[in-house]
C-alpha cells in the first residue's frame, strides 16, 4: 500500500474521494504514457508473441521456397544428365534457356562422337 499523503489526513470524505480519483487517473495516464496506448500497465498487450509468430511463418515460407527451388534445380540437372547420356538434342520443357544450352552442347557432343 502507498502511504497516505498529508493532504488526506484533514480532508472531508467527499473531497478525499475526489482526490483519490484524481490520483488514480494520474497513475493511469502515467501508465498510458509509459507503456503505450493502454490505460494501465495491467491491460498492456504484449507484442513479442505476434512478432515471434510472424518470424516463424516467414522462416517456414523461406524454407519451403528453398526446398522447392532445390527440387526444381535437381530435376533440371537430372534432365541434362539424361540428355548427355542419350545424346539427344531435345530441349527440356522447364528451363528453356538452360535446357537449350545443355541440348546444344549434348547435340554437338553427339555429332562429334558419331563422326569419329
C-alpha positions in Angstrom: 0.0 0.0 0.0 1.1 3.5 -0.7 1.4 5.9 2.3 -1.5 8.3 2.6 -0.4 11.8 1.6 -0.6 14.5 4.3 -3.5 16.3 2.4 -5.8 13.3 3.1 -5.5 13.4 6.9 -7.5 16.5 7.4 -9.8 16.2 4.3 -13.5 15.6 4.5 -14.7 12.3 3.0 -16.2 13.7 -0.3 -13.1 15.6 -1.1 -10.9 12.6 -0.3 -12.8 10.5 -2.9 -12.2 13.3 -5.5 -8.5 13.4 -4.7 -8.2 9.6 -4.8 -10.0 9.5 -8.1 -7.7 12.2 -9.4 -4.6 10.3 -8.1 -5.9 7.1 -9.8 -6.5 9.0 -13.1 -2.9 10.4 -12.9 -1.5 6.9 -12.4 -3.4 5.5 -15.3 -2.3 8.3 -17.6 1.3 7.9 -16.5 0.9 4.2 -17.3 -0.5 5.0 -20.7 2.3 7.4 -21.3 5.0 4.9 -20.3 3.6 1.7 -21.8 1.7 2.8 -24.8 -2.0 3.3 -25.6 -3.3 1.1 -22.8 -4.9 2.8 -19.8 -2.8 1.0 -17.3 0.1 -1.5 -17.2 -2.1 -4.4 -16.3 -4.0 -4.2 -19.6 -1.0 -3.8 -21.7 -0.9 -6.2 -24.6 2.4 -8.0 -25.4 3.8 -7.5 -28.9 6.6 -10.1 -28.9 4.3 -13.2 -29.4 3.0 -11.8 -32.6 6.5 -10.8 -33.8 7.8 -14.3 -32.9 4.8 -16.0 -34.8 5.5 -13.7 -37.8 9.2 -14.7 -37.8 8.3 -18.4 -37.7 5.9 -18.0 -40.6 8.5 -16.2 -42.6 11.1 -18.8 -41.8 8.8 -21.6 -42.9 8.0 -19.8 -46.2 11.6 -19.2 -46.9 12.4 -22.8 -46.2 9.6 -24.1 -48.4 10.7 -21.9 -51.3 14.3 -23.0 -50.9 13.3 -26.7 -50.9 11.1 -26.2 -53.9 13.9 -24.4 -55.8 16.3 -27.2 -54.9 13.9 -29.9 -56.2 13.4 -27.9 -59.4 17.2 -27.5 -59.9 17.8 -31.2 -59.3 15.1 -32.1 -61.8 16.8 -29.9 -64.4 20.2 -31.4 -63.6 18.7 -34.9 -64.0 17.2 -34.0 -67.4 20.6 -32.5 -68.5 22.4 -35.7 -67.4 19.9 -37.9 -69.2 20.3 -35.8 -72.4 24.1 -36.1 -72.1 23.8 -39.9 -71.7 21.4 -40.4 -74.6 23.0 -37.8 -76.9 19.6 -36.4 -77.7 19.0 -32.8 -78.9 15.5 -32.3 -77.4 15.0 -29.2 -75.3 13.5 -29.9 -71.8 10.1 -28.4 -71.1 11.2 -26.5 -68.0 14.1 -24.0 -68.0 14.2 -23.4 -71.8 17.3 -21.2 -71.7 19.4 -23.6 -69.6 17.9 -26.5 -71.4 18.7 -25.1 -74.8 22.3 -24.6 -73.9 22.5 -28.1 -72.5 20.7 -29.5 -75.5 23.1 -27.7 -77.9 26.1 -29.0 -76.0 24.7 -32.5 -76.0 23.9 -32.4 -79.7 27.4 -31.1 -80.6 29.0 -33.8 -78.4 26.8 -36.5 -80.1 27.8 -35.3 -83.6 31.4 -35.3 -82.7 31.3 -38.8 -81.3 29.4 -40.2 -84.3 31.8 -38.7 -86.9 34.9 -40.1 -85.2 
